[in-house]
Amino acid sequence: MNVAAPQSTVLRMTYNTYLLLFFVYLAAPLVAAGVFAFNDSTFSALPWKGFTLDWFFGSTDPKVGMFNDRRLLRGMTNSLYIGIIVSAMAVIVGTCNAFLFERKQFPFKNVLYILMIIPLVIPGVILGISILVFASMIANGAETSLNLDLAFLRPGMFLVILGQFSFLTTITSLVIAARLRKFDISLEEAALNLGASRGRVLATVTLPFLAPALFSAFVVGFLISFENFNTTLMLVGSDAPLTITMYDRMVKVGSTPVLNAVSVFLMVGSGLLAVLSVLAQRNRTGE
Amino acid sequence: MLRNDATKLSLILLMTPFILWIVLLIILPQLGIGYLSLREKLGPNDYKFGFANYVDFLQEPIYWNTLLRTAWMSILVTILSLFVGFPIAYYIAKIARRRSRAALFLLCLIPLWVSDLVRAFGWIVLLRETGIISGALQSVGLIEGPVELLYNDVTVVIGLIYTVVLFMIVPLVSTLDGMDNSLLEAGYNLGGSRFTVFRMIVVPYAMPGIVAGCIITFMLTAGSYLTPILLGGKNSMWFTEQIYDQFITRYNWEAGSTFGVLLLVFTSFVVWLGLRLTGQNLASTVAKD
């Protein structure tokens, strides 16, 4: 008998009903956003007018599908581009941080560790404005005193990348450090004793061990970057990523089912990536 | 000697990206908005330093009312998330069998992988005047005409709980998971009622998870932007919206920075207070992956 479980039938049924309701609550908005992507109507609302894929592939007005919508496509490319750069940077710096905090001893280590975690608890909007302000200060300074025009420090893709990088690095550092902590240092010592150089040990022993964590850190980073809104909103220029494009569309034009189609695309995309990262984690435990 | 130099060199090499990241992207920008918030604009390129922006904030009731409203709604959402999430976490950690446990946990995480924007959009599709729920209620005959379920505080709270409850469940599951059932048995054997056992054994045991969950939930709620704006509409009065408004719409960066500093100070204060009252620390609660 499980002592933790409720013992009376009534209580157990109430509990199970609550669980069910909770999962309905979790699923409801996602289902609602998804279903109308396939409705053959120009409004994402009932009644159901039949199944269609026009909101994905349609090319004639009024049903221009997302894959034929130039602004949405451009947003998607921008998101992809930003996501790859940001997560690659965050994984590289995250790996350095993991080695720094797991392997090295230095003064003020605890204070610096807390500093590393802090970006996670600063609201995204504030990270966004603070980087905007700081970058503009530098850009203005360069303009007035050196007569230099540092266009990349004005709102745009470069600042979006910096903004997302600023908090993603904390996440990648934590993921990679957790893996590095499990590493048996005697493996490295054995390789060194056998005459391998430091660099060779890193390349053939330590990094292959870290590979699953590096991979999932990259995937998680990419997902968070792709879906980020708050920080990006403050730093965005003319080359807006997908979430911003979609938000503009929602606020200014009102919603058409093409937004549902984008939602489905995002859900399926992130679902696949999440499965990928779970699989990578599973290999990790299988060793 | 050579070995020592190599160690030092590798420390410097590893330290450099960390320092660049923290100093250039976190510390200096935060100091930057602090600096800007202390600068009062008198005219083009004419500034005076002082607390004028903060005085403005205090003298304009709509500003501090918005901050207070954001604060108390965030606290409300945090508490409600705890009540909504606790039974779920308890079920996953203590009641579900091994196999269904992993599945339930994954189910809980699904919304986490979906953008905030998509979730809010889903709520809009469900709740607006022409939405599914309004339509369903009409066809059942419970209501006469279409009903607008968006743009009120209840909807905002429901939407916010939806976005943050997972961050409550995850730390709760990981703490409750470590609780040995024999603790409960001992409690019952000593004559404790279900309620007593829950209050005296389960809750104290889960405390680190509760604190971690509450902190993350609170920070996320207070800093959220999309859900209150999209579900609350024009009158949502959310503080992050004020910040956006000052920065982007009115181009008053001094006031925007002031608001940013206030939000940061305020949320940090609440988190600090929470940690202080429960005797936890930041590194162990947030970074416990």
Contacts between the chains, C-beta under 8 A, distances in Angstrom:
chain1	res1	chain2	res2	distance
A	2	B	94	7.6
A	2	B	95	6.4
A	2	B	181	7.3
A	3	B	181	5.3
A	3	B	184	4.9
A	3	B	185	5.2
A	3	B	188	6.8
A	4	B	90	7.7
A	4	B	94	3.8
A	4	B	95	5.9
A	4	B	181	5.6
A	4	B	184	5.9
A	5	B	94	7.4
A	5	B	95	4.7
A	6	B	194	8.0
A	15	B	87	7.0
A	15	B	91	7.1
A	18	B	87	6.1
A	19	B	87	7.7
A	19	B	88	6.8
A	19	B	91	6.0
A	22	B	84	7.2
A	22	B	88	5.7
A	23	B	107	6.2
A	25	B	162	7.1
A	26	B	107	7.2
A	26	B	108	7.1
A	26	B	110	7.0
A	26	B	111	5.7
A	26	B	162	7.5
A	27	B	110	7.9
A	28	B	122	7.3
A	28	B	126	6.2
A	29	B	119	5.5
A	29	B	120	8.0
A	29	B	121	7.8
A	29	B	122	2.7
A	29	B	123	4.8
A	29	B	125	7.5
A	29	B	126	6.0
A	29	B	162	7.1
A	30	B	110	7.4
A	30	B	111	6.7
A	30	B	114	6.2
A	30	B	118	7.3
A	30	B	119	7.2
A	30	B	122	5.6
A	31	B	122	7.6
A	32	B	122	4.8
A	32	B	123	7.8
A	32	B	125	4.4
A	32	B	126	4.6
A	32	B	131	7.9
A	32	B	132	5.9
A	33	B	118	5.6
A	33	B	119	7.8
A	33	B	121	5.3
A	33	B	122	3.6
A	33	B	125	5.8
A	34	B	122	8.0
A	36	B	125	6.3
A	43	B	130	6.9
A	44	B	125	5.6
A	45	B	125	7.3
A	45	B	130	4.5
A	45	B	131	6.4
A	45	B	132	7.5
A	45	B	135	7.2
A	46	B	132	6.2
A	46	B	135	4.7
A	92	B	17	7.6
A	93	B	17	4.7
A	93	B	18	7.3
A	93	B	21	5.8
A	96	B	13	7.9
A	96	B	14	5.0
A	96	B	17	4.8
A	96	B	18	6.5
A	97	B	14	7.8
A	97	B	17	7.5
A	97	B	18	5.4
A	99	B	14	5.5
A	100	B	11	7.8
A	100	B	14	4.2
A	100	B	15	6.3
A	100	B	18	5.8
A	104	B	10	7.8
A	104	B	11	5.3
A	104	B	14	6.5
A	106	B	11	6.3
A	106	B	15	7.4
A	110	B	283	7.6
A	112	B	18	7.4
A	112	B	22	7.8
A	113	B	283	6.1
A	114	B	282	6.1
A	114	B	283	5.8
A	115	B	22	5.3
A	115	B	26	7.4
A	115	B	27	7.9
A	116	B	18	7.2
A	116	B	22	7.0
A	117	B	282	6.6
A	117	B	283	6.2
A	117	B	286	5.7
A	117	B	287	5.2
A	118	B	26	6.6
A	119	B	25	7.9
A	119	B	26	5.7
A	120	B	286	6.1
A	121	B	215	7.7
A	121	B	219	5.3
A	121	B	267	7.9
A	121	B	268	7.8
A	121	B	271	6.8
A	121	B	282	7.5
A	121	B	286	6.4
A	122	B	26	7.6
A	122	B	30	7.8
A	122	B	223	8.0
A	122	B	264	6.7
A	123	B	219	6.7
A	123	B	222	6.6
A	123	B	223	2.5
A	123	B	240	7.0
A	123	B	263	6.5
A	123	B	264	7.2
A	123	B	267	6.8
A	124	B	223	6.0
A	124	B	225	7.7
A	125	B	223	6.0
A	125	B	225	5.8
A	125	B	240	4.6
A	125	B	243	5.8
A	125	B	244	7.0
A	125	B	260	7.6
A	125	B	263	7.9
A	126	B	33	7.5
A	126	B	223	7.1
A	126	B	243	7.6
A	126	B	260	4.9
A	126	B	263	6.4
A	126	B	264	5.4
A	127	B	29	7.7
A	129	B	33	6.3
A	129	B	243	6.4
A	129	B	247	5.8
A	129	B	256	6.3
A	129	B	257	6.9
A	129	B	260	5.2
A	130	B	29	3.5
A	130	B	30	5.4
A	130	B	32	6.0
A	130	B	33	4.8
A	130	B	260	6.9
A	131	B	25	6.4
A	131	B	29	4.9
A	132	B	247	7.3
A	133	B	29	6.6
A	133	B	32	4.6
A	133	B	33	5.3
A	133	B	36	5.6
A	133	B	253	6.5
A	133	B	257	6.3
A	134	B	28	5.6
A	134	B	29	3.9
A	134	B	32	4.1
A	137	B	32	5.9
A	162	B	25	6.1
A	165	B	21	7.7
A	165	B	25	7.0
A	166	B	21	7.3
A	166	B	25	4.0
A	166	B	26	6.2
A	169	B	21	5.8
A	174	B	287	5.8
A	174	B	289	5.6
A	175	B	289	7.3
A	178	B	289	5.5
A	198	B	6	7.9
A	223	B	113	6.5
A	226	B	115	7.7
A	227	B	114	7.6
A	227	B	115	3.7
A	227	B	116	7.0
A	227	B	117	7.5
A	229	B	115	7.1
A	229	B	116	5.7
A	229	B	117	5.9
A	229	B	225	7.0
A	229	B	226	5.7
A	230	B	223	7.0
A	230	B	224	7.6
A	230	B	225	5.0
A	230	B	226	7.5
A	230	B	240	7.5
A	233	B	225	7.0
A	233	B	244	7.0
A	234	B	244	7.3
A	234	B	247	6.7
A	234	B	248	7.6
A	243	B	115	6.0
A	243	B	117	5.3
A	246	B	117	6.0
A	247	B	117	6.0
A	247	B	226	7.6
A	250	B	117	7.9
A	250	B	121	6.6
A	250	B	124	8.0
A	250	B	230	7.4
A	255	B	121	7.1
A	255	B	124	7.0
A	255	B	125	7.5
A	259	B	121	6.3
A	260	B	121	7.8
A	260	B	125	7.4
A	263	B	118	4.4
A	263	B	121	6.0
A	263	B	122	7.3
A	266	B	114	6.7
A	266	B	115	5.6
A	266	B	118	5.5
A	267	B	113	8.0
A	267	B	114	5.5
A	267	B	118	6.6
A	270	B	113	4.4
A	270	B	114	6.3
A	270	B	115	7.7
A	271	B	110	7.8
A	271	B	113	6.4
A	273	B	113	7.9
A	274	B	109	8.0
A	274	B	113	4.8
